[in-house]
Amino acid sequence: MKYQITHSTHYKYTDAVGTCHNEVRLTPRALPNQLCPSSLIDVTPVPSAILGRRDFFGNTVNYFSIQHPHNELRIIAKSEVERLVTDIPDFSASPAWEDIRDGLRKQTSLEALEARQFVLDSTFAARAQEFATYACHSFPPEKKFLPGVDDLMRRIHSDFKYAPGTTTIATPLSLVMEQKKGVCQDFAHLAIACLRSIGLPARYVSGYLETDSPPGKEKLAGSDASHAWFAVFDPNLGWIDFDPTNNIIPAERHITLAWGRDFSDVTPLKGVIFGSGKHKLSVSVDVQRKG
């Protein structure tokens, strides 16, 4: 499946900004099941400098600075992506979750060593007893690992209401647990915190969903903006994605942008400005199927 993705960010400032420095993570990743033949980022006003690099997790990062006064900032990222069909792994062949937890501490493969960091606390997905308690309903003794993750995803989808505007990135997970509502980033962070709290590795994935649903299929939540889900590590299968917002295994309609420990590692745009006054922000995402 081929897609054309346009991600637009527009800042309007009440007073002129003298200088700004920004990092952008808006280039889709190249993966075995995802090709990205082209990705361009257009910045207005024209930056004084723009540089590209890979971050610690292998995500593409573009840095730019504007070193003259400006009242607006517009970033438009346009990407072409081809998603390839991949088979969903056989969950019944998954080992017990305790074997995954204990085995990860002993394995010395590069993938296993990299996966260990995703058991540790991070800014928005720290371990806590309340998350371990919630997770344990999906992971009784000797429960198979991937069926347990699938059950956790189903429970989050069932127990929590998708309610845009009820949370911000600063909303603590404990409050999300209490009010039982939030958005995709909350549900991804919650799943990650639950898994880490019982010793299992999980990472945060940012990306997009196809904007228009195929004929006869219901539109998915989060498809008009950037989306988020999580992935778990199986030593035999690698990383497997789960989308608790929609209770599905991500496939051709999910486009992966970046991944990290949590949202703080994959923020689409962040930076600093030197100026005063207020600003107005508007963001739009358009994902169109090309064939």
N, C-alpha and C positions, 0 to 999 in steps of 0.2 A: 504494500500500500504506500502510495506516494502522497506527501503533504507539502503545502506551502504555509509557512508559519510567519505571522507578522506580530511582533511584540512591540508596542509603542508606549513610551513613558514621557510625560510632559509636565515640567515644572514651570509655574509662573510665579515670579517674585514681586512683592509689593515695592521693594527697594532694590536697586541694582546690586548684584553680587560681583565683587571685585575679582575673586579667584575661586576655582573649585578643583578638587582632585577626586576622581571616582574610579571604582572598579566595577566591571560589568561581567556577569556570568550569564550570558544569553546565547551561547553557542552550543547546540545539541552535541552530545557525545557520539563518537564513532564506536559502535559495538558490533559483536558478531551478528546480532539480529537487527541492527539499525545503522544505516548509512547516512552520511551528511555530506553530499557532494558540494554544497555551497552554503555559506553563511556570511552575511555582511552586516556590519553595524554602522549606521549613519548618525552622526552627532551634529547638532546645530545649537549654538554657533560652532564653527570649525575649531577643533581643539588645537592648542599650541603644541601638544605632544600626544601621541597614542602608541602604546606598546602592548604586545601580547605575550603571554606566558602560560605555563601549566602550574596549577597549585599542587599542594601536597597530595590531593586525592586524584589528580590527573584531569581535573576540570579545566576547560579553557577560560582564562581570565584576560580581559582587555582593560588596560589602565589608560585613562586620558585625563588631561588637565586643560582648563580654559583659564587663561591668565589675563583676561581683559574684562571690563564691566559688561554684564549682560542681565537682562530682565526675564529671560526665558531659557530653558534648557530642554531640548527634545532629543530622545534617543530612540531610534527605530532599528530593530533587529529583524532581518528577513533571512529565513533559512529554508532550504529544501531538504526534506528528510524522506528516506524510504524505510519503512518498517517491514521486516521480513517475518513470515509466518514461522512460529516456533511451537513445538509440542509442549503441553503442560506435563511436567514430570509425574511419575507414578508415586503418589504420596504414600501408598501402602508399603512401598519398599523402603521407606525411611526408617532409620534406627530409632531407638528410644531416645527421648529428649535428654535424659541423664547421660547417655553415651556421647551425645554431641557436646554437652557441657563439660564433661570430664575429659573427653578425648582432645578437645581444643587446647587444653593445658599441656598436653604431652606431645602433640604433633609439631613437627619442625619445618613443614613445607612453607614456602613463601606466602601462599594464600592463607594458611592457618595463622601464621605470625601476624599478617596484616589484619586478619579478622579479629584478633584479640583486642585491639584498641577499641572495637565497637561494643565491648562488654563494659567499658569504663564509663563513668559519668561524663556528661557534657552539659553545656549551659542550659539547654531547654529539655533535656531528657536524662535527668539524674535518677539513680536508683532510690527506692524508698519501700518501706514495708507495705504501705497501702497498695502499691503497684504489684508487689510480689503476691499479696493476698488475692488481688483480682486475677492475676495470671494463673495462679494455682488451680483455679476452676477449669482451665483449659489444659493443664499439665499435671494430671494425677500421676502417681508412680507408674513408670514403664509405658506411659503414653508415647506413641510414635511422634517424632519431632514435627514433621510437616503437617500431619493432621491436627496436631495441637496448635500450631501457628494458624492454620485455617480456621479452627474453632475460635481462637482469640479474635481474629479478624471479624468473624461472623457476630460475635458477642458485642464488640465495639460498635459495629454497624447497627445492631438491634437495640443496644442500651443507650446510645447517644444520638441526639438529634442534630442534623446538619442545619445550622442556623447562622448564616452570615451576619456579621455585625455584632454578635454577642461576645466575641473575644477579640483580643489583639495579640500580637506576637509576645507581648509582655505578660499576658494572662498566665498565672501559674497553673501547672497541671493539676495541682490539688483542687483548684477552683473548678477546672473543667470536670474533674471527677465528681465534684459536689453538685454542679448545676446540670450535668449530663447533656451538655450541648456545646457545639463549637463548629470548627471548619476543618478542612482537610489537613492542615498543618498540625492542628491540635490532636487529631486522631492518629496521625503518623507518630507524633511525639509520644502519645500515650502508649501506643503499641510498643514502641522502642523502649520506653521506660519499664514497661511490664516485663519484656523479655530480658533486658539487662538485669532487672531485679532478681531474676532467678538464674543468672549466670550465662545467658545466651546472647550471642552477638547479633546486633541489628543496626542497620544504617538508614539514614534519611535520604529519600530520593525526590528531587524536584523535576518537574516536567510539564507536559501539556496533555490535554485530552482533545480528541477530535471535536470540533465545535458542533457540527451537524451530525445527528444520529442517522444511521442507515434507515431506509424505509421500513416501517413497522417496528422499530426498536425505540425504547424510551431514552430520552436524553439523560446523560449521566451528570451527577452533581459535580460542580467544579469545572465544567467544560468551557466556561466563558472567561477563564482567567488561568493563571499559573496553577498547577495542581501539585499535590504532594502525596507520597505513599511511603512504604518502608520495604526493606528487603532483609532476609535472613540468610545466614551462611550454613550450607550443608557441605561437609568435606568431600562428599562424592559427587555432588551436583553443582557446587559453586553457589552463587547468590541467586535467590529466588524472590521475586517481587510479589507484594500483596497490597491491595488497595482497600483499606477499611471503610473509606467514605462510600464506596459503591459496592462493597462486598464481592469483589471480583479479583481474579488473578490478572494483572496487567498483560495485555497482548498487543495486537496491531494498532489499537486506537490510543495507546499510551506512548508518548514520545519522551524519552529520558533526556533531561537537560544536564543535571549535575547530581552528585551525591557527596555525603559527608556524614559527620556525627549527628548533626541536627541542622535546623534552618540557618544558624549563624555561619555555617561553613559554605552555604550555597546561595546566600542572598543575591537576588538578580542584579541589584544596583545598590552600592553603598559608597559613601565618601564624606568629604568635609567641604564646607563652603565658608568663605570669609565675606561676611556682609551682615546686614541687619534686616529687620522686617520679617513678615510672614510669607508663606508660600502656599500655593494650591497645587495639588498633585492629581493627575489623571493617568490611569493605566488602562490599556486595552490589549486584548489578545485575540487573534483570529487564526484558527487552524482550519484550513480548507483542503479537502481531499482532491487530489489531482488525477487519480486513477489507480 
